[in-house]
């Protein structure tokens, strides 16, 4: 048993080294812009760059719309599957897992061919259309995570009793979903939302192929042309991902652990 | 709500045969899931099918296998498939074993409690830290003027680039991909190891099993399907990844997603149908991988309830 603990430490330390050396080196590198001293010059240049601000803002807005679209598509479906159509669960679960099977680049390639400017549904014919298509594409990418998060949330509440109680009090379907179900799974939805945000914010393939002024293509451009700024951007991106994951962890402490079923 | 209570009332007033009631309620049942299916059909299934059908069509829309055959006959394309499969395969295998070792160390290794929560939190972050920023981090570390490169050169007098190190080799990319593959393995496999019941270990010990026998005859058979399933998920994960590799070399690197990217951007192959065929090949490979994944997954869930 003692040798077991020794090897566990060896594995743990080797793993920690592999993961922390690149991160520490990136931080160190990002501070080296001014010769001889450590400085935040690279961060100042990046954060002060109007293109950084514009593309970052664009991606944040795209992420927010992605989350809204994802919630609108996933919550009513997951709810309805639990309440009325449990026999469809395998089909819906299979579809939500498809974005893990079909690479993002293939999905966006399909969009470009199907929704080009002289197709029946010319999403790519206008700027707003292309923006909408990017949000739709992101919602597709986030589908597996969003659906799992919401479904896990629904599992912890008694959907049927809540629905019947709301119906007895005279609520319509919109009220039931918006004011009874959604608040009960809000923590799960927010977990899915932050994960979506982390995935979407620096996404490169879709944004670049749809020719959108998003943060991903900006990152690529800086990476190809600058030395120290990419390191600063990597640190910022890591901080954003870390922030999203921390929020999910904090939220999960507030999530109900099991259904409060009346026995 | 209103139509539902109506249907209940009619049924209560006049007990209809069950078949008729089911037929009456069918449309309202489906309205609830219609937005989801329309969304999935329009933005996931049809665009993919469009490419799949296109892969089997010639320029005038006639059926042909030429595009698919060209995947094999064109050496630059078939080579890009090989490189992609090699990178995905080895990064999945190495990532899986490294992730499994870390997971066992933190769950069963007798390490202090903080290592487990710290590792799981970090893995959640690192498994989502992919794409361009990951490439930037590795360039800052092991690029030509990276911190570790210069440290090794100045302190230990080792020039890794003179020794043939390069991100654009298969092994270089595998080393970078491990940064998100290992944490993904940890995140998925830790619950499976948690699922090993303490009673199994005690039962094995009661029956006189050695530690080695317990591992060989209990732990490995139980973890095996979920381990293998995750390996396949890691494979698909690496196979579709493009941004990290693109940040290292732009369009120069010969892996399938980058080949397709260049094709979409500039029709470099001068044949849009060939682009469809490349996309189709990617779907076939990740699709096959996931068929195995689902199969292993259902096998492992039997034990880990």
HADDOCK unambig.tbl for C-alpha pairs under 7 A between the chains (distance, minus, plus):
assign (segid A and resid 4 and name CA) (segid B and resid 109 and name CA) 6.19 0.50 0.50
assign (segid A and resid 5 and name CA) (segid B and resid 109 and name CA) 5.21 0.50 0.50
assign (segid A and resid 5 and name CA) (segid B and resid 110 and name CA) 5.71 0.50 0.50
assign (segid A and resid 5 and name CA) (segid B and resid 111 and name CA) 6.79 0.50 0.50
assign (segid A and resid 8 and name CA) (segid B and resid 105 and name CA) 4.42 0.50 0.50
assign (segid A and resid 8 and name CA) (segid B and resid 109 and name CA) 5.06 0.50 0.50
assign (segid A and resid 11 and name CA) (segid B and resid 101 and name CA) 6.79 0.50 0.50
assign (segid A and resid 11 and name CA) (segid B and resid 102 and name CA) 6.08 0.50 0.50
assign (segid A and resid 11 and name CA) (segid B and resid 105 and name CA) 6.75 0.50 0.50
assign (segid A and resid 12 and name CA) (segid B and resid 102 and name CA) 6.09 0.50 0.50
assign (segid A and resid 12 and name CA) (segid B and resid 105 and name CA) 6.73 0.50 0.50
assign (segid A and resid 19 and name CA) (segid B and resid 179 and name CA) 6.97 0.50 0.50
assign (segid A and resid 22 and name CA) (segid B and resid 137 and name CA) 6.15 0.50 0.50
assign (segid A and resid 22 and name CA) (segid B and resid 138 and name CA) 6.14 0.50 0.50
assign (segid A and resid 22 and name CA) (segid B and resid 141 and name CA) 5.43 0.50 0.50
assign (segid A and resid 23 and name CA) (segid B and resid 137 and name CA) 6.64 0.50 0.50
assign (segid A and resid 25 and name CA) (segid B and resid 140 and name CA) 6.53 0.50 0.50
assign (segid A and resid 25 and name CA) (segid B and resid 141 and name CA) 5.28 0.50 0.50
assign (segid A and resid 25 and name CA) (segid B and resid 147 and name CA) 5.69 0.50 0.50
assign (segid A and resid 26 and name CA) (segid B and resid 137 and name CA) 5.22 0.50 0.50
assign (segid A and resid 26 and name CA) (segid B and resid 140 and name CA) 5.25 0.50 0.50
assign (segid A and resid 26 and name CA) (segid B and resid 141 and name CA) 6.14 0.50 0.50
assign (segid A and resid 29 and name CA) (segid B and resid 140 and name CA) 5.95 0.50 0.50
assign (segid A and resid 29 and name CA) (segid B and resid 147 and name CA) 6.53 0.50 0.50
assign (segid A and resid 73 and name CA) (segid B and resid 35 and name CA) 6.57 0.50 0.50
assign (segid A and resid 73 and name CA) (segid B and resid 36 and name CA) 5.53 0.50 0.50
assign (segid A and resid 76 and name CA) (segid B and resid 32 and name CA) 6.88 0.50 0.50
assign (segid A and resid 77 and name CA) (segid B and resid 32 and name CA) 6.50 0.50 0.50
assign (segid A and resid 77 and name CA) (segid B and resid 33 and name CA) 5.12 0.50 0.50
assign (segid A and resid 77 and name CA) (segid B and resid 36 and name CA) 6.39 0.50 0.50
assign (segid A and resid 80 and name CA) (segid B and resid 32 and name CA) 6.09 0.50 0.50
assign (segid A and resid 80 and name CA) (segid B and resid 33 and name CA) 6.82 0.50 0.50
assign (segid A and resid 101 and name CA) (segid B and resid 236 and name CA) 6.94 0.50 0.50
assign (segid A and resid 101 and name CA) (segid B and resid 286 and name CA) 5.57 0.50 0.50
assign (segid A and resid 101 and name CA) (segid B and resid 287 and name CA) 5.75 0.50 0.50
assign (segid A and resid 101 and name CA) (segid B and resid 290 and name CA) 6.64 0.50 0.50
assign (segid A and resid 102 and name CA) (segid B and resid 283 and name CA) 5.74 0.50 0.50
assign (segid A and resid 103 and name CA) (segid B and resid 240 and name CA) 4.96 0.50 0.50
assign (segid A and resid 106 and name CA) (segid B and resid 279 and name CA) 5.73 0.50 0.50
assign (segid A and resid 107 and name CA) (segid B and resid 44 and name CA) 6.71 0.50 0.50
assign (segid A and resid 107 and name CA) (segid B and resid 47 and name CA) 6.57 0.50 0.50
assign (segid A and resid 107 and name CA) (segid B and resid 48 and name CA) 6.25 0.50 0.50
assign (segid A and resid 109 and name CA) (segid B and resid 264 and name CA) 6.99 0.50 0.50
assign (segid A and resid 110 and name CA) (segid B and resid 47 and name CA) 4.29 0.50 0.50
assign (segid A and resid 110 and name CA) (segid B and resid 48 and name CA) 5.75 0.50 0.50
assign (segid A and resid 110 and name CA) (segid B and resid 50 and name CA) 6.58 0.50 0.50
assign (segid A and resid 110 and name CA) (segid B and resid 51 and name CA) 6.09 0.50 0.50
assign (segid A and resid 111 and name CA) (segid B and resid 47 and name CA) 5.86 0.50 0.50
assign (segid A and resid 114 and name CA) (segid B and resid 47 and name CA) 6.33 0.50 0.50
assign (segid A and resid 167 and name CA) (segid B and resid 1 and name CA) 6.97 0.50 0.50
assign (segid A and resid 172 and name CA) (segid B and resid 1 and name CA) 5.24 0.50 0.50
assign (segid A and resid 173 and name CA) (segid B and resid 1 and name CA) 6.00 0.50 0.50
assign (segid A and resid 199 and name CA) (segid B and resid 128 and name CA) 6.95 0.50 0.50
assign (segid A and resid 204 and name CA) (segid B and resid 243 and name CA) 6.26 0.50 0.50
assign (segid A and resid 205 and name CA) (segid B and resid 243 and name CA) 6.75 0.50 0.50
assign (segid A and resid 209 and name CA) (segid B and resid 265 and name CA) 6.85 0.50 0.50
assign (segid A and resid 219 and name CA) (segid B and resid 132 and name CA) 6.88 0.50 0.50
assign (segid A and resid 220 and name CA) (segid B and resid 132 and name CA) 6.68 0.50 0.50
assign (segid A and resid 220 and name CA) (segid B and resid 247 and name CA) 6.29 0.50 0.50
assign (segid A and resid 223 and name CA) (segid B and resid 136 and name CA) 6.96 0.50 0.50
assign (segid A and resid 223 and name CA) (segid B and resid 247 and name CA) 6.72 0.50 0.50
assign (segid A and resid 230 and name CA) (segid B and resid 136 and name CA) 5.68 0.50 0.50
assign (segid A and resid 231 and name CA) (segid B and resid 136 and name CA) 5.69 0.50 0.50
assign (segid A and resid 231 and name CA) (segid B and resid 137 and name CA) 6.01 0.50 0.50
assign (segid A and resid 231 and name CA) (segid B and resid 140 and name CA) 6.20 0.50 0.50
assign (segid A and resid 233 and name CA) (segid B and resid 133 and name CA) 6.90 0.50 0.50
assign (segid A and resid 234 and name CA) (segid B and resid 133 and name CA) 4.37 0.50 0.50
assign (segid A and resid 234 and name CA) (segid B and resid 134 and name CA) 6.84 0.50 0.50
assign (segid A and resid 234 and name CA) (segid B and resid 136 and name CA) 6.03 0.50 0.50
assign (segid A and resid 234 and name CA) (segid B and resid 137 and name CA) 6.03 0.50 0.50
assign (segid A and resid 237 and name CA) (segid B and resid 133 and name CA) 6.51 0.50 0.50
assign (segid A and resid 238 and name CA) (segid B and resid 129 and name CA) 6.61 0.50 0.50
assign (segid A and resid 241 and name CA) (segid B and resid 125 and name CA) 6.07 0.50 0.50
assign (segid A and resid 241 and name CA) (segid B and resid 129 and name CA) 6.80 0.50 0.50
assign (segid A and resid 242 and name CA) (segid B and resid 125 and name CA) 5.53 0.50 0.50
assign (segid A and resid 245 and name CA) (segid B and resid 124 and name CA) 6.78 0.50 0.50
assign (segid A and resid 245 and name CA) (segid B and resid 125 and name CA) 6.11 0.50 0.50
